[in-house]
Structure formats: C-alpha cells, structure tokens
Amino acid sequence: MERLEDLEAFIGVVEQGGLTAAARWLDRSVQSVSRALAALERNLGIQLVERTTRRSTPSEAGLAFYRRIKPAFEEIKEARLEASNSRIEPSGLLRVGAPELFAPIYLMPIIAEFMNRYPRINVELKLTDRFSDFEEENLDLTVRIGELPDSDLKARRLGGLRRVVFGAPGYFEHHGRPQHPNDLDQHACIQRTVDRNPDQWMFQINGRVQPVRVSGPFRANTMTAIYSAVKHELGLGFSPLWQIRHLVDTGQVELVLTPFERPPVPVHVVWPSGRSPLAKTQIFKEYLISRWPQMGLA
C-alpha cells in the first residue's frame, strides 16, 4: 500500500520539475523526497521519473500514473481536512459542471446564495454543453439537460424544461393564433438551420409525439437571431422556455399551442458513484434540489 507521503513526493516532483524544487515546495529535505519516490517506484515495480544530474521528468508510465492519481490524492486531502475539522461548517473547493447558456442565467444565482451561506466553500464552475467526464475534468457534480445515457453515475432529477411555440403580439394581431399544430402550415415558422430536421417541430398529439412540417420565408442558424426575428414579427419560433422566459415575462412574446407540448426535457444533478460525496458536495446538491422549484422554469 503506497503511503500518502510517497504519493505527495511523486506529485511534487512532476509538478515542480525536479527533486530540489519539489523538496522546497513540500518543505521537506531532498533526501526525504528522493527516498519517498524510490519507495513508490519499488512498490509499483516501474520507473515513474527519469532522473539526470540536471532534471527529473516523468516517464510515460509515470505521466499516466500522475493523471490518474492526482484527482484521487486531492480528494483524500480534502477528506482528511474535513474529518479533522472540528467545526460543522463545510469547506474546500467545489467543482461544478453545467450547460453553457443555462448556468449563467439560472445556476449562478443559486451558487451566489450558496457561497454567501457557506463562505468557507470555494466554487469552480466549468461550462460545457457536452456531457462532462468526471475523471477527466475532476468534477464533484454537474447539472445535465436531456436524457441520461446508461452509466454508473448517480443522478437526481431536478425537474423538466418545456419546449414552446411563441410569437409577438403584433404577429398574432395580423395572422391570428394557431389552435392546433396542423394550423402551422398557415403560419410563417422560423427554422433553425443547424437542427437535424429544421423543417419539423415535434408535438404531442393524441397521446403520441409526432412531427409537424413547418416552413417560412426567414431562417437562421442561431437562437439569438430567431428571437430577434420573432420580436420583429417575421414569424413563430420554437424554443426551450427557459431561453425566452425574459421575453415572456416582459410581454414581448406570447406562447401558443401549449396543450400540445412534448413532455419536458429532464434536468438532473449528477455525481460519481465510485465515492461517497464529501460534505461540500452533499450540501450543495441538497441546496440545489431545494431551490429548483423557485427558479421559475415551469
């Protein structure tokens, strides 16, 4: 079983670029760091660091070992800190992943409230629209929009996000309101050209999700352009409700065909199953779950 002190010495040598620099960084003697590194290599049966008189560099096996052991070592250090801390208040760095557009609008207010309530917790937010790799990105938890693929991750459903058809009040004054998805063939519908099937919008009709073909004189490749076109009365748009909530709340657009919406897109908070969540992770997860109903996404 490798000692934590030996692992710490190895990580120090890799990150600081040599035995002397690692010893200075760890406040240990060069001999102590050298012995620890040698003991680790002996236990593993491989050379982790190639040493010369001028420099020490990780071997290919050593670099692979470093990438795997570094996140685990940080978790152990944080767990030790929390276990030895007699105060109840949680502390440490919390790494959170979230969708790029969703997080600044809806997640950041919750993070700000959480950090004010738990000032000894620091938060690092990593934004991406792809499903994050917990091991690669060293995340504690992440918020994911959409169906979850089969995996060994743990998840808790937060809620769902509606997808809606919307238009400007002036457009409806001139062209009327569609009462059924089939009425869309009488309306200008603004398509997003980067979608897989931009000329098909999906609705729930007679208990089944069905495509309805749409068309119109204006198309665009970004939702920002589509929102602007809808406000300028060029046609109807189709979008997740959370992206246009501010337009609905200010009366710039109105929703139609709400009885035919598809089931909401699920949103989950997800965390690794291979380890028990630390106090900071557990507290944030529960805080996020409790605050979700107040986010105004329904």
C-alpha angles and dihedrals in degrees: 000000000000117000118236089233090059092049090048091052092050093049089048093053092049095046098040096040101235149028096263094048091046091050091051091047093049094040090236133121120268089240091054092051092046093050092048092050092048091049091051092049090048092052093047095041094227137095108252099177129034108217130202131166090264107036148005119221130178117254119233089263090045093053091050090048091049092053091053099041100043098073092044091049091052090051091051092050092050092046090051090049093051093045092050094044109098093196119092094221110103121233143178139074117316115200113204129183123202143158114285101238099029099053101059092052104039110011100045095065089055092047090050091051091046094051091049089052094044105032094173091064117086119200130212112192119201114193122204136138093217123084104272122236105230095202095044096045097033094231127170094203140338140205113234130192116207138028113325119238118233107278143134092258121119118235142182121199112236098184142281138286121224124226112213145182114232141175142176119270089239091055091053091049090058102035106023128231125291111240097190132025089248088064089069090086085073093053138070107250120193111224127205104227096207093062118105091242106015093173094058126074118189124229138168107245123173091349095308132097107241135174120242119199115234136183141175144161096260130059133170140182099226132056090226090063091045092052090052092048091051091051088051089054097246092135148295125315134209118212148137106281094231090063093057100032091113091054092050094046092051094046095244091124135020130210125241136181091029093152089063100051118133118243109286119269107255122243120202138182106223133193137171118277096206095079138033111256114256118238094263091052095046093048094049092047092053091044091053092048092050094048098046096087089057095053093088096229100132 
